[in-house]
């Protein structure tokens, strides 16, 4: 299983790539494996200002639907439009082409409170 060191992680299995005050968000390799084949990604939060832990969308697998939680407060500035026609990108490339949103963080320092790769790896028991 893959745990990139340059990302931050949440207990809800989202990852965050911080670049200045912009963050890219997706679900982890662990999460996509647990969900199984992803058939639909529904994100309707483009342009919305949300608080940490607010739901920004859902991901639907063959047998379940899971909420997506925003790791830190901010405004969603972009949704990965490619997922509309290719939701399987979340399975095949969760840290690349399977990213879900980009957001402008209210306070980039909030990302420091999230888990690093080692802590997340310990959380999921890998």
N, C-alpha and C positions, 0 to 999 in steps of 0.2 A: 504494500500500500504506500501511497505517495504522501509525504508531509513536507511541502516546500518550506524552507527556512525563512524566506522573505515575506511570508504571510502572517497575519494574525488570525486567530480562530476563536469561535464561540462554543459554548456548551450545547447550542442548538445546531451545531455542525455547519455553520456558515464560515466562509473565509473572507478576508479583507486584505486587499493589496493597497497600501497607502502610498500615494505619490503627491507630495505637497498637501493641499487641502482637498484633493480628490481621492476617492477610494473606489476601487472596483470590488464588487461583491458577488459571490457565488456559493454553491454548496460544495462540501468537501468530497474527496474520493470515497471516504468511509460512508458518507450519507448517500451518495448515488448507488453504492453497492448494496446498502441496506434497503433502499427503495426498489431496486431492480430496474427493469426497462422503463425509462421515462417516456411518456407518450404525449405530454402536454405541459407547457409552462405558461402560467397566466399571471402577468404582471401589469397592473393598471395604475401604478403609482408614479408614472413619469410626471415630473414637475411638482410633485407633492413634497411638502415639508413634513417629516415624520420624526418621532422621538425614538430613542433606543428601545428595542424590543417590540416596536410596532410591526404589524404584518404588512409586508410590501408586495406580497403575491403568494401564489401557490404553485406547487409542482405536483403533477399527477403521474403516477406510475400505473402499471397494469392493475394492481389490486388496492391501491391506496392513494389518498391525496394528503399532502403535507403543506402546512403553512411555512412561509419564508419570513424570517424575523430580521429586521434591520439591526445590525450590530451596534451602531452608534447613531446619535441624532444627526440629521442633515436633510438635504433636499435631493431627491432623485433627479438626475440631470440627463440620464440616457438609459434606455432599455435595450438589451441585445435583441435586435429585430430578427436575427438569424434563427433564434430559437423557435420562432413561430412556425417555420417550415422544417426545422431540424432539431426538435427537442432532444433527440438522441445524442447531440453534442455534449449534453451534460454528463451522459454516461461515458462517452469516449474521450472527452477532454475537459474534465471538470475545472481545471485551473487555467485553461486557455480559451478555446472557442466556446466552452460551456458557461462562461461568465454570464451573470444575469443583469446586473445594473451597475451604473456608475453614479456616484453621489458626491455632492459638495458637503463636506463634513462641517458641522457647526463649530466643533472644537477638535482639531486633529489630535490633540494630546489625549483625548478619550480612548483612542486606539491603544494607547500604552497599557490600559487596564485589561485588554484581551489577552488570551493565551498565546504563547509562542508555540512553535512546532513541537518541541519536546513535551510541554505540558499537555497539548492536545493529544499527542500520541499516547501519553500516559492515561488520559481520560478514556480513550476508546480501547485501551488495553492491547495496543499493537506494539 
